[in-house]
Amino acid sequence: MEHHYKNDGPEPEKPEDDLSHFTDEISDWDEEYIKVDQGTLFELILASNYLNIKKLRTVGCKTVANVLRKLSVEEIREKYNIENDFTPEEEEAIRKENEWCEDQDASK
């Protein structure tokens, strides 16, 4: 945490329409540092949020997002013990409603 605490200075001014911070890229140093078990990763995110270490919190959240991006809905439910409380009909309706956002990477 010390690395990010010391290097967590003010962010440079960016135009409102700048979306450069919405990237899934993680530096090599951060990628190596954040190679921890899931429980430790969530503790790091919570601690960095509490201590207001924005860069570390961002790295932790990006890491979780990158993991989730690779999993199916069923795998996410299993990994995080999330109960499926939708009926098959409700689930199908939701899938149809959100078809537009499925498999975006497959078209690239």
N, C-alpha and C positions, 0 to 999 in steps of 0.2 A: 504494500500500500504506500510505502514511503516514496517510491518512484513516482507515483501519480500524485501524491499529496504535494511533493515539491514542484512538480511540473504541471500543476493544475491552475495556472494563472488565468487571467481574464481572457475570454475568447475574443479574437479580432472581430471588428465590426463587419457584418456581411449584409448584403441586400436581403430584403424580406423573401424574395423569390429564390434565393440560393438554397438548393437542396443537397449540397455536397456532404452534409453531415448524415444524410440518410443513405449510407453505404454499408455493406456488410463486411468491408475490408477491415482487417485487424493486423496491426504491425507484428513483425516476427517476435519482438520482445514480449509483447502482450500475449500473443498466442502461446508462447512457451510458459509464461507466468500463470496463465489462466487454465493450464492443463491440470485440473483438480477434479475430484469426484463431485457429483451433482450437489450433495449437501453443502460442501465447502463453497462451491460456486454461488449458491443462493445466499449463504452467509456473507460472502464477499460483496454481493450486490446490496444486501441489506445494510452492511456496515458502511459501504461507500456512500450509500444514500444518507444514512444517519450522520456521517462525518462530512457530508457535502463534497465528496471527491467525485466530481462529475465525470471525468475521463475514465476512471476505473468503473464507475457504474455503467457507463456507456459500453465499455469493452465487455463487461459481464452480460449485459442485456443483448449485445450483438452475438455473443457466443451462444446464449440460449436460443436466440432467433435462428441462428445458423443450424443448430441441432434440430429445432422444430421444423424447419423448412424441408428437411430430408425425411421426415416421418409422415406416415399416413395418419388420418384421424384416429383409426383404431390403435395404431402404435402409440400415439400421444396419450390416448385414454389409458392404455395399459401401463405405460412408463410412469405417468403421474397419478395413477389410481383415480381416474375420473369416471364416474358412473355415467353410462349412457341412459338418460332419462327420456329420450325421444322414442316415439313409436316408429316402426318402420315407415309408415306413411309420412309422418312428420319429417323424418330424416331424408326421405326421397324428395319431398317438396323443397327442403332447404338446399339439397344438392342441385336441383334444377334451377332454383333461384340464384345460385351462386356459381353456375357453370362457367360464366365469363372469367372467373379468377382462377379456375383450375388449370393445371398444366401450362402455366405461362412460360416456364423454362423449356418445355418440349418444343415450342415453336422457334426457339433460337438456334 
